[in-house]
Amino acid sequence: MMAQGSGFFISPDGYLVTNNHVVEDAKDISITLENGDKFPATLIGADARTDVALLKVEASQPFPYVKFSEKDPRVGDWVLAVGNPFGLGGTVTRGIISARHRDIGSGPYDYLQIDAAVNRGNSGGPSFNLDGEVVGMNTAIFSTSGGSVGIAFDVPAALVKQVVGQLQEHGSVDRGWLGVVIQNVSDDIAESIGMPEAKGAMVTKVSEDGPAAKKDLKPGDVIVAVNGEKIDDSRDLARKIAELHPNTDVKLSIVRYGEKREVDMKLGTFPSSKKLAALEEDKPDTSGQQMKDLGLSLAPAAKFPGAGDEGVVITEVDPQSDAADKGLKAGDVILQVAGVAVSDPSDVAAGVKKAMDGAKTDKDKDTVKVLMQVKSGDQTRFVALSLKRPKA
């Protein structure tokens, strides 16, 4: 199987950046320059959580390279997206930064939203500001058909630069890990446990043998500060912990049903997706489970060679379903549903339930939109599938 994508040199000695999903599971990697010259490339390291990969091309010649912007991008700034859409070759599209700090359900990190046309093959390409500096890397699109509808997402330059630095030095990115599953604190939850405001991250599960399991942390606890820094919500906590190195000593401020306490602990190392799945409670084998409402048959991606370790692979699509109309096909991989990462068909069902529960207040509509992040070959995109609302 062959995948195509885009990338850009960040140094004259051949270091090259692209998306992780472009080179994931690749046995051989080659790059083609604008003038047609081809070179083999070696994978230095990759980070699935931010979808960043660092390659190295060995050659006697220096390569033209680009620089990351040091300025914070602003909504309305012009951008030029460069890449290789549909394998056509070097292509430039223009647009503006439509929004910042977008949550696309890919961990705790924020993304830039741009309206420049980005299509299959653009993944891993740079977006430039008018100073010719990279402000982001194309990584995903929102689309109902697989083509550009003017909503694309970029990994911000500052995050790419940070991740690339660790990949270049260590070949991997090590993040701190608490070993808990968390959720946001709603107004109702805050009121029920005597908190003055809906802030912090509530622990819903403590992973067995994780760092938190060795300390006095329990489901229902609300983490409100880390080392004295207040926590706004679950993404804020995940981001703060991920920024710390493994084996770092931290002081957690928690609220347990109205009672405040401090917990001192040492962070672990954020595990791979396979290890995370192994740490979860055993789930019934639902491989090939029919998701009739979605028109999909699903199975864990890890059980399909070449599908990768992340997500749930589509094994069959009902040709009469909305999924088929939206361009989903067998072999595509669902990465997240309703903002929740999935690794098993039961996770998809849980994501659908979350979307249904969230739409209960809008009872006038006959259908509910379920947002999914889907990987098709070398491209990730977002698709909103329509499901009929269950009758009361």
N, C-alpha and C positions, 0 to 999 in steps of 0.2 A: 504494500500500500504506500502511495506517495502523497505527501502533504506539501503545500506551498504556503509561504508567508512572506513577511517583510522584516527588515532589520536595519540597523544603522551602526556605523563604526563610531566609537567614542575615544579612540586613540590611534595614532599613526602606526603603531606596531600590531594592529590587527584585532583588538578587542571589539566585539560586536554584540549588540543587545537585540533581543527579540522576545516574543512571548514564550512562556513555558509550554503552552498548549500547541505551539507550532512545532516544537522539537521533541515533545514528550514521547518516550518509547522509541525514538528514532535510532536505527542502527548505523546509518550513514547520513552525514549532513554535508551539504555542499552549498556554497553561496555563489551567486552570479552578479557581477557588477553591472553598472549601467552600460559599459562598453562591450559587454558580452563575455569578459574574462571570468573563468570559473576557478574556484579554489575549494579544497576540502576544509572543513571546519571541525574543531573539537569542542565538545561541551565542557565548559569549566565548572558550571554549577547552575542549578535552577531552583526556583522557589515557587511552588504551586500556589501558595496562599496569596501572593501578589501577582502571579502569572508573569514573572520576570525570569529570563534565562540569559546567561552570559556565555558567548562563544569566543573562540580564538582561532584566527587564521594565521598560519605560518607562511611567510613569503619574504623575499629579499627586498621587495619594494615597500615604501611607506604608503599608507592608505589615507584618502581624504576622510576627515572625521568631523563630527559636530560636537558642540558643547551644550551642556544643560543650562537652562536659564536659572539665574540666581534670584530673580524677582518673583514675587507671588503673582500668579495670573489673576486677572480680573474678569468678571462677567462682562461681556461685550467686546473683549479684546479679539482682534482678528487672528485666525490661525490658518495655517496651510498644512493639510494632511498629505503625507507622501507615502506611497506604497506600491504594491503590485496586485491590484484588484483583478481577480479572475485569471491571473497569470498573464495579463496583457503586457506587463512591463512597467517601467517607471511612470507613475501617474501622480499628478498633484490636484487636490481639490481644496476649495477654500470655504471658510465659514467663520463663526465666532464661538467663543466660549459661552455656552448657554447657561451653565450653572456650575457651581463648585460643591464639594462636600456631598456628592451623591453616594448613597448607600445602595449598592447593587447586589447585596446578599453574598459578597465574597469576603468574609471575615470582617474585621473591625475597621478596615481601611476605607478612606474616602476616594472618590474618583471625580475627574472632570467630565462634564457633559459638553460635547461639541456638536454643531449641526453640519459640519463638513461631510460630504458623502464618503462613507466608509463601507466597504463590501468585502466579500470573501477574498482572502489574499492580502488584505490591508493589515491583518493582525501582526503586531510587532513593529509596524512602521512608526516613524516619528511625526508629531505635530509641532510645527514651528511657529514662533511669534514673528512679528515683523522685523525683529532684530536678527533673525536667522538662528535663534537658539531654540533648543528643544524644550517645550513646556509639558509634553506628555507623550505617552506611547499608546497607540491604538490597541485596545484589548477586547472590546465587546460592542455589540450594537443592540438596539431594540428594534425588532422587525416582526411583522406578521407573515412575511413572505420569504424571508431569507435575504432580501435586498435592502438597500439603504432607504430609510424613511426620514433621515435627518436627525436621528438620535443615536449618537455614538458615545462611548465612554473610554477615557484615557487614564492610564496610571500616571499620576502627577510626576513631574520631573524630579522633585525632591525625594519622593519615595523610591523611584527607579534608581537614582544615584545612591541612596542609602543601601538598598538591597544589593546593587552591583558591587559596592565597596566590600560588603561581607562575602559575596560570592568570589570576588577576585582574591581575597585574602584567605578565606577558609574553604571555599567550594560549596558552602551551604550557609543557611541562615538559622542561627540558634536563637530561639525565643524562650522567655520565661513561661512557666505553666503553673497554674494553681491546682488544676485537677478538679474543676467544678463545672457544672452546667448552670447557666444563669439566664435570667430574664429581666425585663424592665419592671419597675415598680409602678403600678397603676395608682390612681387616686384612691380607689377602693381599698387596695392592699395597704397603702400608707395609713389610711384611716383605721383599718382593722387592727394594725399593730402599734398604733399610737405614734406614728411618725408625723412630724409637722408638715412635711412636703414629700411629693413623690419623686425622690431622688435615690440614687444608688442602684445596685444590682442585686437581685434576690437569687440565692442559691436554690436551684430546684433538684440538684443531684450532686453527690460527691463521688467522684470516680474511685473505684476500688484500687488500692495500692498507689493512688496519686498523692501528691504532697499534702493536700488538704485533709485526706483521710487519716493522716498521722497526727493531725492537730484537731482542736476542738471547733470544727466547722461542721454545720449540719444544714440539711434542707430547711428552708424557711428563714435562714439568716440573711440579713441585708448588708452587703459590704458598702459602706458609705465613704470610706477614705482609704488610700494607700500611701503610707509614709507621710501622712498629714495632708495629702492632696485630695480634695473632695472628688467624689465620683458622681457624674451626672446620670449615667445610665449604663446598661450592660455593654454597649459598644465602647464607651469611654473606659470601662474597667478592662475589657479585653485589649484595647489599644495600649493602655498604660502598662499592663503586665507584659505584653509582647515586646515593648520597648526595653524591658529589663533583661539582663542576661541570666541564664540558668545558674543556680546555686547562689543567687542574690538573696540576702536577708531582707525581708519586708515586714512592716507592721501594718496589719489590717485593722481598721476600725469597723466594727460590725454592730448591728442592732438585732437583737433576738427577742421578738415579741415585746418591743418597747424598752428592753434593757440594753444599755450600751456596754460594750466590752472591747478589749484589745486582744489581738492574736498575733504572736510573733511566729514567723515560719520562714523556711528556705524554699525558694522556687525550684521546680523541676525543669526539665527540658520539654518543650512542646513536642509531642510525639507525631509520628507520621500518621496518615489517614488510616492505614491498616491497623496500626497499634491502637489508635483511638477507637476503631470499631471493635477491636478485641477487648477493650476496657469496658465497653457497654454491656448491659445485660443481654443474655442470649435472647435472640428473637426467633420466632418460628421461621422455617424455611419457606419463603414466599417467592422463590425463583420462578419466573414465568407467570407470576400472578396477573390475572386479567383485571385491568383497570377499565371496566366497561364504560363508566361514565366519561372517561378520557378517550376511549377508543384506542387504548395502548396495551400491549403486553410488555412487561418489564422484568429485568433481572439485574442483580448487582454487577456493575461494570468490572469489578475485580475478577469475576469468573469468566470474562471474555478476553482472550488474548488480543492485545492491541488496543483495547478500549481504555486502558489506563486504570489507575487505582481509585479515581474519584468518580462518584456519581452512580447513576443507574442507567443501564443501556436499554434502548428500545428494541425489542425483538420483533415486534409486529405492529402495524398501524391499520386500524379499520379505515378502509378507503372512503367510507361515508361519514367519517368523523370530522369535527372541527380541527383536530390535530393534523389530519391529512390536508385539509384546506390551508392550514398555516405552514405547510411545507415540511412537517416532521416526517421522518422516514426511519426504517429499520437501520440500526447502526448508530443513530444519533445517541448522544449521552446527555441525560438530564442531570445537571449539577446542583440545582437548588430549586425549591418550590416555595413560593410565598415567603421568600427571604431566608429559608432554612436549608442548609446543606443536606443532601441526601446521599445515602450509601446503600439503601435497601428499598425495595418496593413499598414496604410498610411505612418508610419515611415519606414517600410520595403521598400515600394515603393520609398521613398525619398533616402534611402540608396543605392538601386539599381541604381537610377538615378545618384547618386554621383559617383558610380563605373563606370557607363557608360561614364559620362562626363570626368572622370579622364583617361579613356582609348581612348579618341578621337585621341590622337596623334599617337597611334599605329594602324593605319588603315589596316595594312597588315593582321591582325589576324581576323578570322571569328567569334571568340568567345571572351567574356570578363569574367574574373574570379571575382566573388563576394565573399568576405571573410565574413563569419558569425561565431559568437560565439553561440554555441548551448548547452543547458543543457538537458541531457538525464538521468533521474533518479538522481543518486548521482554524476554524472560526467559532467564536462563542457569540451567542445572541440571546435576546430576551423575547419570549413569546407569551402572549396572554391568551389562554384557552378559555372558551366559553363553556360553562357547565349549567345545565338546567337546575334551578333551585328545587330541592325536594319539597313536595307538597305536604302541607300540615295534615 
